[in-house]
């Protein structure tokens, strides 16, 4: 199973934000869309960072409520790890585990074509395991 399989099911919509938008605006966006991270895009939609709920909690803890008024560019992670559609779910799980993050934007030819969260990965693994156990059960019944 590959990243493409996940995107085929969940779609290619990626919520993005301007680097000049405030941390308060990013918080509102995460809440309204029910997501845990937003990709920060610059000119021509290029990915320049990622802001997750973790970054907001960290900034609030370190700098207090005043940080809500600063631009997201001040608190975003600039070195974004991405994946490709042909990457396997196993490879993606390894990337998330090693990098200690739960969101990975999917990029093809410098274009953002989706985002996969740890929740999407767990869901697809559970479905795969269920399919495998059903196939095994069928095999045992008919053998
Ligand atoms: P998360 O577990 O996704 O909430 O993110 C934990 C930390 O990793 C935060 O500082 C995020 O900005 C950062 N982060 C999240 N996703 C990525 C990614 N794909 N590449 C690099 N850093 C990331």
Boltz pocket constraint, residues with backbone or C-beta under 6 A from the ligand:
constraints:
  - pocket:
      binder: B
      contacts: [[A, 36], [A, 37], [A, 50], [A, 51], [A, 52], [A, 53], [A, 54], [A, 55], [A, 75], [A, 76], [A, 77], [A, 79], [A, 80], [A, 81], [A, 82], [A, 99], [A, 100], [A, 101], [A, 102], [A, 103], [A, 104], [A, 105]]
      max_distance: 6.0
